[in-house]
Amino acid sequence: MAENKSSTIIVTCPCCDATLTVDPALSAVLDHKLPPKPQVTVQLKDAVNFVKGEASRRDEQYQKIAEAEKNKSKVLEAKFQELFKKRKKSRLRNRSRILTWTSFYSLKPSPRFEIAVP
């Protein structure tokens, strides 16, 4: 069989830039060539600068966290005092609704919730 070069179609894949050689008469891919991979060249100087940058960012983040921890007790104390004031005001307003342990135990259960023991 004589091979006719003009009957093949060369197609470039838009996704991966691979080159496909297709024979329409046979409805088959005859050749598939992957594109050359770009070489990753990282200079040693760039790597050192990256590591130094990471160290400085890590130190900055640590300082932020340490500062937040120093103020955490003050913030919690302020929140507690504010909630304590609100609770004190609402307690004075709703004095009649507050149940004490003695009043709770003096309540009798409703008859519809009683369980009949055989």
Phi and psi in radians as a Rosetta constraint file:
Dihedral C 1 N 2 CA 2 C 2 CIRCULARHARMONIC -1.529 0.35
Dihedral N 2 CA 2 C 2 N 3 CIRCULARHARMONIC 2.346 0.35
Dihedral C 2 N 3 CA 3 C 3 CIRCULARHARMONIC -1.653 0.35
Dihedral N 3 CA 3 C 3 N 4 CIRCULARHARMONIC 2.199 0.35
Dihedral C 3 N 4 CA 4 C 4 CIRCULARHARMONIC -1.816 0.35
Dihedral N 4 CA 4 C 4 N 5 CIRCULARHARMONIC 2.017 0.35
Dihedral C 4 N 5 CA 5 C 5 CIRCULARHARMONIC -1.211 0.35
Dihedral N 5 CA 5 C 5 N 6 CIRCULARHARMONIC -0.442 0.35
Dihedral C 5 N 6 CA 6 C 6 CIRCULARHARMONIC -1.308 0.35
Dihedral N 6 CA 6 C 6 N 7 CIRCULARHARMONIC -0.277 0.35
Dihedral C 6 N 7 CA 7 C 7 CIRCULARHARMONIC -1.499 0.35
Dihedral N 7 CA 7 C 7 N 8 CIRCULARHARMONIC -0.098 0.35
Dihedral C 7 N 8 CA 8 C 8 CIRCULARHARMONIC -1.633 0.35
Dihedral N 8 CA 8 C 8 N 9 CIRCULARHARMONIC 2.631 0.35
Dihedral C 8 N 9 CA 9 C 9 CIRCULARHARMONIC -2.033 0.35
Dihedral N 9 CA 9 C 9 N 10 CIRCULARHARMONIC 2.317 0.35
Dihedral C 9 N 10 CA 10 C 10 CIRCULARHARMONIC -1.806 0.35
Dihedral N 10 CA 10 C 10 N 11 CIRCULARHARMONIC 2.128 0.35
Dihedral C 10 N 11 CA 11 C 11 CIRCULARHARMONIC -2.128 0.35
Dihedral N 11 CA 11 C 11 N 12 CIRCULARHARMONIC 2.419 0.35
Dihedral C 11 N 12 CA 12 C 12 CIRCULARHARMONIC -1.831 0.35
Dihedral N 12 CA 12 C 12 N 13 CIRCULARHARMONIC 2.225 0.35
Dihedral C 12 N 13 CA 13 C 13 CIRCULARHARMONIC -1.239 0.35
Dihedral N 13 CA 13 C 13 N 14 CIRCULARHARMONIC 2.262 0.35
Dihedral C 13 N 14 CA 14 C 14 CIRCULARHARMONIC -1.273 0.35
Dihedral N 14 CA 14 C 14 N 15 CIRCULARHARMONIC -0.364 0.35
Dihedral C 14 N 15 CA 15 C 15 CIRCULARHARMONIC -1.441 0.35
Dihedral N 15 CA 15 C 15 N 16 CIRCULARHARMONIC -0.929 0.35
Dihedral C 15 N 16 CA 16 C 16 CIRCULARHARMONIC -1.950 0.35
Dihedral N 16 CA 16 C 16 N 17 CIRCULARHARMONIC 0.013 0.35
Dihedral C 16 N 17 CA 17 C 17 CIRCULARHARMONIC 1.060 0.35
Dihedral N 17 CA 17 C 17 N 18 CIRCULARHARMONIC 0.456 0.35
Dihedral C 17 N 18 CA 18 C 18 CIRCULARHARMONIC -1.371 0.35
Dihedral N 18 CA 18 C 18 N 19 CIRCULARHARMONIC 2.668 0.35
Dihedral C 18 N 19 CA 19 C 19 CIRCULARHARMONIC -1.835 0.35
Dihedral N 19 CA 19 C 19 N 20 CIRCULARHARMONIC 2.166 0.35
Dihedral C 19 N 20 CA 20 C 20 CIRCULARHARMONIC -1.960 0.35
Dihedral N 20 CA 20 C 20 N 21 CIRCULARHARMONIC 2.352 0.35
Dihedral C 20 N 21 CA 21 C 21 CIRCULARHARMONIC -1.887 0.35
Dihedral N 21 CA 21 C 21 N 22 CIRCULARHARMONIC 2.008 0.35
Dihedral C 21 N 22 CA 22 C 22 CIRCULARHARMONIC -1.993 0.35
Dihedral N 22 CA 22 C 22 N 23 CIRCULARHARMONIC 2.377 0.35
Dihedral C 22 N 23 CA 23 C 23 CIRCULARHARMONIC -1.802 0.35
Dihedral N 23 CA 23 C 23 N 24 CIRCULARHARMONIC 1.921 0.35
Dihedral C 23 N 24 CA 24 C 24 CIRCULARHARMONIC -1.187 0.35
Dihedral N 24 CA 24 C 24 N 25 CIRCULARHARMONIC -0.467 0.35
Dihedral C 24 N 25 CA 25 C 25 CIRCULARHARMONIC -1.215 0.35
Dihedral N 25 CA 25 C 25 N 26 CIRCULARHARMONIC -0.671 0.35
Dihedral C 25 N 26 CA 26 C 26 CIRCULARHARMONIC -1.590 0.35
Dihedral N 26 CA 26 C 26 N 27 CIRCULARHARMONIC -0.218 0.35
Dihedral C 26 N 27 CA 27 C 27 CIRCULARHARMONIC 0.979 0.35
Dihedral N 27 CA 27 C 27 N 28 CIRCULARHARMONIC 0.869 0.35
Dihedral C 27 N 28 CA 28 C 28 CIRCULARHARMONIC -2.529 0.35
Dihedral N 28 CA 28 C 28 N 29 CIRCULARHARMONIC 2.694 0.35
Dihedral C 28 N 29 CA 29 C 29 CIRCULARHARMONIC -1.518 0.35
Dihedral N 29 CA 29 C 29 N 30 CIRCULARHARMONIC 2.107 0.35
Dihedral C 29 N 30 CA 30 C 30 CIRCULARHARMONIC -1.524 0.35
Dihedral N 30 CA 30 C 30 N 31 CIRCULARHARMONIC -0.603 0.35
Dihedral C 30 N 31 CA 31 C 31 CIRCULARHARMONIC -2.563 0.35
Dihedral N 31 CA 31 C 31 N 32 CIRCULARHARMONIC 2.538 0.35
Dihedral C 31 N 32 CA 32 C 32 CIRCULARHARMONIC -2.378 0.35
Dihedral N 32 CA 32 C 32 N 33 CIRCULARHARMONIC 2.044 0.35
Dihedral C 32 N 33 CA 33 C 33 CIRCULARHARMONIC -2.057 0.35
Dihedral N 33 CA 33 C 33 N 34 CIRCULARHARMONIC 2.124 0.35
Dihedral C 33 N 34 CA 34 C 34 CIRCULARHARMONIC -1.301 0.35
Dihedral N 34 CA 34 C 34 N 35 CIRCULARHARMONIC 2.596 0.35
Dihedral C 34 N 35 CA 35 C 35 CIRCULARHARMONIC -1.239 0.35
Dihedral N 35 CA 35 C 35 N 36 CIRCULARHARMONIC 2.687 0.35
Dihedral C 35 N 36 CA 36 C 36 CIRCULARHARMONIC -1.162 0.35
Dihedral N 36 CA 36 C 36 N 37 CIRCULARHARMONIC 2.396 0.35
Dihedral C 36 N 37 CA 37 C 37 CIRCULARHARMONIC -1.310 0.35
Dihedral N 37 CA 37 C 37 N 38 CIRCULARHARMONIC 2.389 0.35
Dihedral C 37 N 38 CA 38 C 38 CIRCULARHARMONIC -1.207 0.35
Dihedral N 38 CA 38 C 38 N 39 CIRCULARHARMONIC 2.357 0.35
Dihedral C 38 N 39 CA 39 C 39 CIRCULARHARMONIC -1.381 0.35
Dihedral N 39 CA 39 C 39 N 40 CIRCULARHARMONIC 2.266 0.35
Dihedral C 39 N 40 CA 40 C 40 CIRCULARHARMONIC -1.524 0.35
Dihedral N 40 CA 40 C 40 N 41 CIRCULARHARMONIC 1.954 0.35
Dihedral C 40 N 41 CA 41 C 41 CIRCULARHARMONIC -1.986 0.35
Dihedral N 41 CA 41 C 41 N 42 CIRCULARHARMONIC 1.914 0.35
Dihedral C 41 N 42 CA 42 C 42 CIRCULARHARMONIC -1.895 0.35
Dihedral N 42 CA 42 C 42 N 43 CIRCULARHARMONIC 2.107 0.35
Dihedral C 42 N 43 CA 43 C 43 CIRCULARHARMONIC -1.335 0.35
Dihedral N 43 CA 43 C 43 N 44 CIRCULARHARMONIC 2.599 0.35
Dihedral C 43 N 44 CA 44 C 44 CIRCULARHARMONIC -1.094 0.35
Dihedral N 44 CA 44 C 44 N 45 CIRCULARHARMONIC -0.612 0.35
Dihedral C 44 N 45 CA 45 C 45 CIRCULARHARMONIC -1.121 0.35
Dihedral N 45 CA 45 C 45 N 46 CIRCULARHARMONIC -0.713 0.35
Dihedral C 45 N 46 CA 46 C 46 CIRCULARHARMONIC -1.120 0.35
Dihedral N 46 CA 46 C 46 N 47 CIRCULARHARMONIC -0.697 0.35
Dihedral C 46 N 47 CA 47 C 47 CIRCULARHARMONIC -1.142 0.35
Dihedral N 47 CA 47 C 47 N 48 CIRCULARHARMONIC -0.719 0.35
Dihedral C 47 N 48 CA 48 C 48 CIRCULARHARMONIC -1.127 0.35
Dihedral N 48 CA 48 C 48 N 49 CIRCULARHARMONIC -0.744 0.35
Dihedral C 48 N 49 CA 49 C 49 CIRCULARHARMONIC -1.110 0.35
Dihedral N 49 CA 49 C 49 N 50 CIRCULARHARMONIC -0.663 0.35
Dihedral C 49 N 50 CA 50 C 50 CIRCULARHARMONIC -1.118 0.35
Dihedral N 50 CA 50 C 50 N 51 CIRCULARHARMONIC -0.760 0.35
Dihedral C 50 N 51 CA 51 C 51 CIRCULARHARMONIC -1.140 0.35
Dihedral N 51 CA 51 C 51 N 52 CIRCULARHARMONIC -0.718 0.35
Dihedral C 51 N 52 CA 52 C 52 CIRCULARHARMONIC -1.124 0.35
Dihedral N 52 CA 52 C 52 N 53 CIRCULARHARMONIC -0.699 0.35
Dihedral C 52 N 53 CA 53 C 53 CIRCULARHARMONIC -1.105 0.35
Dihedral N 53 CA 53 C 53 N 54 CIRCULARHARMONIC -0.721 0.35
Dihedral C 53 N 54 CA 54 C 54 CIRCULARHARMONIC -1.086 0.35
Dihedral N 54 CA 54 C 54 N 55 CIRCULARHARMONIC -0.709 0.35
Dihedral C 54 N 55 CA 55 C 55 CIRCULARHARMONIC -1.113 0.35
Dihedral N 55 CA 55 C 55 N 56 CIRCULARHARMONIC -0.738 0.35
Dihedral C 55 N 56 CA 56 C 56 CIRCULARHARMONIC -1.187 0.35
Dihedral N 56 CA 56 C 56 N 57 CIRCULARHARMONIC -0.701 0.35
Dihedral C 56 N 57 CA 57 C 57 CIRCULARHARMONIC -1.128 0.35
Dihedral N 57 CA 57 C 57 N 58 CIRCULARHARMONIC -0.658 0.35
Dihedral C 57 N 58 CA 58 C 58 CIRCULARHARMONIC -1.142 0.35
Dihedral N 58 CA 58 C 58 N 59 CIRCULARHARMONIC -0.726 0.35
Dihedral C 58 N 59 CA 59 C 59 CIRCULARHARMONIC -1.133 0.35
Dihedral N 59 CA 59 C 59 N 60 CIRCULARHARMONIC -0.702 0.35
Dihedral C 59 N 60 CA 60 C 60 CIRCULARHARMONIC -1.102 0.35
Dihedral N 60 CA 60 C 60 N 61 CIRCULARHARMONIC -0.759 0.35
Dihedral C 60 N 61 CA 61 C 61 CIRCULARHARMONIC -1.102 0.35
Dihedral N 61 CA 61 C 61 N 62 CIRCULARHARMONIC -0.696 0.35
Dihedral C 61 N 62 CA 62 C 62 CIRCULARHARMONIC -1.111 0.35
Dihedral N 62 CA 62 C 62 N 63 CIRCULARHARMONIC -0.717 0.35
Dihedral C 62 N 63 CA 63 C 63 CIRCULARHARMONIC -1.105 0.35
Dihedral N 63 CA 63 C 63 N 64 CIRCULARHARMONIC -0.700 0.35
Dihedral C 63 N 64 CA 64 C 64 CIRCULARHARMONIC -1.098 0.35
Dihedral N 64 CA 64 C 64 N 65 CIRCULARHARMONIC -0.766 0.35
Dihedral C 64 N 65 CA 65 C 65 CIRCULARHARMONIC -1.156 0.35
Dihedral N 65 CA 65 C 65 N 66 CIRCULARHARMONIC -0.717 0.35
Dihedral C 65 N 66 CA 66 C 66 CIRCULARHARMONIC -1.118 0.35
Dihedral N 66 CA 66 C 66 N 67 CIRCULARHARMONIC -0.700 0.35
Dihedral C 66 N 67 CA 67 C 67 CIRCULARHARMONIC -1.154 0.35
Dihedral N 67 CA 67 C 67 N 68 CIRCULARHARMONIC -0.688 0.35
Dihedral C 67 N 68 CA 68 C 68 CIRCULARHARMONIC -1.136 0.35
Dihedral N 68 CA 68 C 68 N 69 CIRCULARHARMONIC -0.661 0.35
Dihedral C 68 N 69 CA 69 C 69 CIRCULARHARMONIC -1.168 0.35
Dihedral N 69 CA 69 C 69 N 70 CIRCULARHARMONIC -0.614 0.35
Dihedral C 69 N 70 CA 70 C 70 CIRCULARHARMONIC -1.127 0.35
Dihedral N 70 CA 70 C 70 N 71 CIRCULARHARMONIC -0.682 0.35
Dihedral C 70 N 71 CA 71 C 71 CIRCULARHARMONIC -1.517 0.35
Dihedral N 71 CA 71 C 71 N 72 CIRCULARHARMONIC -0.140 0.35
Dihedral C 71 N 72 CA 72 C 72 CIRCULARHARMONIC -1.076 0.35
Dihedral N 72 CA 72 C 72 N 73 CIRCULARHARMONIC -0.747 0.35
Dihedral C 72 N 73 CA 73 C 73 CIRCULARHARMONIC -1.158 0.35
Dihedral N 73 CA 73 C 73 N 74 CIRCULARHARMONIC -0.651 0.35
Dihedral C 73 N 74 CA 74 C 74 CIRCULARHARMONIC -1.145 0.35
Dihedral N 74 CA 74 C 74 N 75 CIRCULARHARMONIC -0.736 0.35
Dihedral C 74 N 75 CA 75 C 75 CIRCULARHARMONIC -1.133 0.35
Dihedral N 75 CA 75 C 75 N 76 CIRCULARHARMONIC -0.786 0.35
Dihedral C 75 N 76 CA 76 C 76 CIRCULARHARMONIC -1.112 0.35
Dihedral N 76 CA 76 C 76 N 77 CIRCULARHARMONIC -0.678 0.35
Dihedral C 76 N 77 CA 77 C 77 CIRCULARHARMONIC -1.121 0.35
Dihedral N 77 CA 77 C 77 N 78 CIRCULARHARMONIC -0.745 0.35
Dihedral C 77 N 78 CA 78 C 78 CIRCULARHARMONIC -1.124 0.35
Dihedral N 78 CA 78 C 78 N 79 CIRCULARHARMONIC -0.730 0.35
Dihedral C 78 N 79 CA 79 C 79 CIRCULARHARMONIC -1.113 0.35
Dihedral N 79 CA 79 C 79 N 80 CIRCULARHARMONIC -0.713 0.35
Dihedral C 79 N 80 CA 80 C 80 CIRCULARHARMONIC -1.105 0.35
Dihedral N 80 CA 80 C 80 N 81 CIRCULARHARMONIC -0.784 0.35
Dihedral C 80 N 81 CA 81 C 81 CIRCULARHARMONIC -1.091 0.35
Dihedral N 81 CA 81 C 81 N 82 CIRCULARHARMONIC -0.715 0.35
Dihedral C 81 N 82 CA 82 C 82 CIRCULARHARMONIC -1.125 0.35
Dihedral N 82 CA 82 C 82 N 83 CIRCULARHARMONIC -0.787 0.35
Dihedral C 82 N 83 CA 83 C 83 CIRCULARHARMONIC -1.170 0.35
Dihedral N 83 CA 83 C 83 N 84 CIRCULARHARMONIC -0.606 0.35
Dihedral C 83 N 84 CA 84 C 84 CIRCULARHARMONIC -1.111 0.35
Dihedral N 84 CA 84 C 84 N 85 CIRCULARHARMONIC -0.734 0.35
Dihedral C 84 N 85 CA 85 C 85 CIRCULARHARMONIC -1.111 0.35
Dihedral N 85 CA 85 C 85 N 86 CIRCULARHARMONIC -0.768 0.35
Dihedral C 85 N 86 CA 86 C 86 CIRCULARHARMONIC -1.081 0.35
Dihedral N 86 CA 86 C 86 N 87 CIRCULARHARMONIC -0.753 0.35
Dihedral C 86 N 87 CA 87 C 87 CIRCULARHARMONIC -1.138 0.35
Dihedral N 87 CA 87 C 87 N 88 CIRCULARHARMONIC -0.677 0.35
Dihedral C 87 N 88 CA 88 C 88 CIRCULARHARMONIC -1.137 0.35
Dihedral N 88 CA 88 C 88 N 89 CIRCULARHARMONIC -0.745 0.35
Dihedral C 88 N 89 CA 89 C 89 CIRCULARHARMONIC -1.143 0.35
Dihedral N 89 CA 89 C 89 N 90 CIRCULARHARMONIC -0.765 0.35
Dihedral C 89 N 90 CA 90 C 90 CIRCULARHARMONIC -1.213 0.35
Dihedral N 90 CA 90 C 90 N 91 CIRCULARHARMONIC -0.518 0.35
Dihedral C 90 N 91 CA 91 C 91 CIRCULARHARMONIC -1.217 0.35
Dihedral N 91 CA 91 C 91 N 92 CIRCULARHARMONIC -0.671 0.35
Dihedral C 91 N 92 CA 92 C 92 CIRCULARHARMONIC -1.180 0.35
Dihedral N 92 CA 92 C 92 N 93 CIRCULARHARMONIC -0.643 0.35
Dihedral C 92 N 93 CA 93 C 93 CIRCULARHARMONIC -1.242 0.35
Dihedral N 93 CA 93 C 93 N 94 CIRCULARHARMONIC -0.644 0.35
Dihedral C 93 N 94 CA 94 C 94 CIRCULARHARMONIC -1.867 0.35
Dihedral N 94 CA 94 C 94 N 95 CIRCULARHARMONIC 0.632 0.35
Dihedral C 94 N 95 CA 95 C 95 CIRCULARHARMONIC -1.045 0.35
Dihedral N 95 CA 95 C 95 N 96 CIRCULARHARMONIC -0.597 0.35
Dihedral C 95 N 96 CA 96 C 96 CIRCULARHARMONIC -1.264 0.35
Dihedral N 96 CA 96 C 96 N 97 CIRCULARHARMONIC -0.378 0.35
Dihedral C 96 N 97 CA 97 C 97 CIRCULARHARMONIC -1.576 0.35
Dihedral N 97 CA 97 C 97 N 98 CIRCULARHARMONIC -0.150 0.35
Dihedral C 97 N 98 CA 98 C 98 CIRCULARHARMONIC -1.352 0.35
Dihedral N 98 CA 98 C 98 N 99 CIRCULARHARMONIC 2.262 0.35
Dihedral C 98 N 99 CA 99 C 99 CIRCULARHARMONIC -1.745 0.35
Dihedral N 99 CA 99 C 99 N 100 CIRCULARHARMONIC 2.337 0.35
Dihedral C 99 N 100 CA 100 C 100 CIRCULARHARMONIC -1.685 0.35
Dihedral N 100 CA 100 C 100 N 101 CIRCULARHARMONIC 2.965 0.35
Dihedral C 100 N 101 CA 101 C 101 CIRCULARHARMONIC -1.103 0.35
Dihedral N 101 CA 101 C 101 N 102 CIRCULARHARMONIC -0.636 0.35
Dihedral C 101 N 102 CA 102 C 102 CIRCULARHARMONIC -1.202 0.35
Dihedral N 102 CA 102 C 102 N 103 CIRCULARHARMONIC -0.700 0.35
Dihedral C 102 N 103 CA 103 C 103 CIRCULARHARMONIC -1.243 0.35
Dihedral N 103 CA 103 C 103 N 104 CIRCULARHARMONIC -0.513 0.35
Dihedral C 103 N 104 CA 104 C 104 CIRCULARHARMONIC -1.173 0.35
Dihedral N 104 CA 104 C 104 N 105 CIRCULARHARMONIC -0.757 0.35
Dihedral C 104 N 105 CA 105 C 105 CIRCULARHARMONIC -1.305 0.35
Dihedral N 105 CA 105 C 105 N 106 CIRCULARHARMONIC -0.358 0.35
Dihedral C 105 N 106 CA 106 C 106 CIRCULARHARMONIC -1.413 0.35
Dihedral N 106 CA 106 C 106 N 107 CIRCULARHARMONIC -0.228 0.35
Dihedral C 106 N 107 CA 107 C 107 CIRCULARHARMONIC -1.237 0.35
Dihedral N 107 CA 107 C 107 N 108 CIRCULARHARMONIC 2.473 0.35
Dihedral C 107 N 108 CA 108 C 108 CIRCULARHARMONIC -1.766 0.35
Dihedral N 108 CA 108 C 108 N 109 CIRCULARHARMONIC 2.473 0.35
Dihedral C 108 N 109 CA 109 C 109 CIRCULARHARMONIC -1.186 0.35
Dihedral N 109 CA 109 C 109 N 110 CIRCULARHARMONIC 2.669 0.35
Dihedral C 109 N 110 CA 110 C 110 CIRCULARHARMONIC -1.217 0.35
Dihedral N 110 CA 110 C 110 N 111 CIRCULARHARMONIC 2.498 0.35
Dihedral C 110 N 111 CA 111 C 111 CIRCULARHARMONIC -1.101 0.35
Dihedral N 111 CA 111 C 111 N 112 CIRCULARHARMONIC -0.447 0.35
Dihedral C 111 N 112 CA 112 C 112 CIRCULARHARMONIC -1.302 0.35
Dihedral N 112 CA 112 C 112 N 113 CIRCULARHARMONIC -0.231 0.35
Dihedral C 112 N 113 CA 113 C 113 CIRCULARHARMONIC -1.786 0.35
Dihedral N 113 CA 113 C 113 N 114 CIRCULARHARMONIC 0.049 0.35
Dihedral C 113 N 114 CA 114 C 114 CIRCULARHARMONIC -1.301 0.35
Dihedral N 114 CA 114 C 114 N 115 CIRCULARHARMONIC 2.507 0.35
Dihedral C 114 N 115 CA 115 C 115 CIRCULARHARMONIC -1.813 0.35
Dihedral N 115 CA 115 C 115 N 116 CIRCULARHARMONIC 2.217 0.35
Dihedral C 115 N 116 CA 116 C 116 CIRCULARHARMONIC -1.428 0.35
Dihedral N 116 CA 116 C 116 N 117 CIRCULARHARMONIC 2.175 0.35
Dihedral C 116 N 117 CA 117 C 117 CIRCULARHARMONIC -1.719 0.35
Dihedral N 117 CA 117 C 117 N 118 CIRCULARHARMONIC 2.192 0.35
